[in-house]
Amino acid sequence: MFTQKKFHLIMITGDIIWGKDNSTARESLAVFYDFLNSLKTPVAITYGNHDVEGPLKRSDMRSMEKKLEFLCDRHNNFLNSNRESYTLEVHNRDSGELQHVIYVWDSGSYTHWPKIDD
């Protein structure tokens, strides 16, 4: 897919690694970030509940984002219980005018629907 199309944004919305069963979570995440860097495409990222079931915390994962060469600029950052929410601003390429705002939030939770949780 990535060899056939050029994307303007890659949005990673969590559950990147299965933290509980991954004894090399840090290394797995580094390999994934290296792959994202090879695409030379802006990346926005937030983490899911499974990412932090193992040895890594959300703060650890955020500190590893320094490895991402094309990380999007975050605006209106807000941390709540180590969960980060922010906005992304999409500007018109020609005029520079703000056209869209994308809201990114980390709920940090599992579903509250009993049938799914069972």
C-alpha positions in Angstrom: 0.0 0.0 0.0 2.7 2.5 0.9 4.7 1.7 -2.2 1.7 2.5 -4.5 0.3 5.7 -2.9 1.7 8.8 -1.4 -0.1 9.9 1.8 -0.3 13.4 3.3 -0.8 12.1 6.9 -0.5 8.8 8.7 -2.7 8.7 11.8 -1.7 6.0 14.3 -4.6 5.5 16.8 -3.2 3.2 19.3 -2.7 -0.5 20.0 0.6 -0.4 18.1 2.2 -3.2 20.1 0.7 -5.9 22.3 2.5 -4.8 25.4 1.5 -7.6 27.7 3.0 -10.3 25.5 5.9 -8.4 24.1 9.1 -8.8 26.0 10.8 -6.5 23.6 8.2 -3.7 23.4 10.8 -0.9 23.2 12.6 -2.6 20.4 9.4 -3.4 18.5 8.3 0.3 18.8 11.7 1.4 17.5 11.4 -0.8 14.4 7.9 0.5 13.7 9.2 4.1 14.1 12.1 3.3 11.7 9.5 2.1 9.2 7.4 5.3 9.6 10.6 7.4 9.0 11.2 5.5 5.7 7.9 6.8 4.4 8.8 10.4 4.8 5.2 11.3 5.6 3.9 13.3 8.6 2.8 11.1 11.5 0.2 11.8 14.2 0.1 9.3 17.0 -1.8 8.4 20.2 -1.6 5.2 22.2 -4.1 2.5 23.1 -4.8 0.5 26.2 -2.8 -2.6 24.9 0.3 -0.5 24.3 0.8 0.0 28.0 -0.2 -3.3 29.4 3.5 -4.3 29.5 6.7 -2.6 30.6 6.2 0.7 28.7 4.1 3.6 30.0 2.6 6.3 27.8 5.3 8.7 28.9 8.0 6.1 27.8 6.3 5.8 24.4 6.0 9.6 24.0 9.7 10.0 24.8 10.5 7.5 22.1 8.7 9.7 19.6 12.0 11.6 19.4 13.0 8.9 16.9 10.2 10.0 14.5 11.5 12.4 11.9 8.1 13.5 10.6 6.1 13.9 13.7 3.2 16.4 13.3 3.1 19.6 15.3 0.7 19.2 18.2 -1.4 22.1 19.4 -3.4 22.6 22.5 -1.7 19.7 24.3 -3.4 18.4 27.4 -2.2 15.7 29.7 -4.7 13.9 32.0 -3.5 10.9 34.0 -0.6 10.6 31.5 -3.0 10.4 28.6 -2.3 13.1 25.9 -4.9 14.9 23.9 -4.1 17.5 21.3 -5.2 19.1 18.0 -3.6 19.0 14.6 -4.0 22.0 12.3 -4.4 21.5 8.6 -3.5 24.6 6.5 -4.2 25.4 2.9 -0.9 24.8 1.0 -1.2 27.9 -1.1 -2.7 30.5 1.3 -1.5 29.1 4.6 -5.0 29.6 5.9 -6.3 27.2 8.6 -8.8 24.9 7.0 -9.3 22.0 9.4 -8.6 21.0 13.0 -8.3 17.4 13.9 -8.9 16.5 17.5 -6.8 13.6 18.8 -7.5 12.2 22.3 -6.4 9.2 24.3 -9.3 7.9 26.3 -7.0 5.3 27.9 -9.7 2.9 28.6 -11.4 -0.3 27.7 -14.9 -0.4 26.5 -17.7 -0.4 29.1 -19.9 -2.8 27.1 -20.0 -6.1 29.0 -20.5 -8.3 26.0 -17.3 -7.0 24.4 -15.2 -7.1 27.6 -16.1 -10.7 28.3 
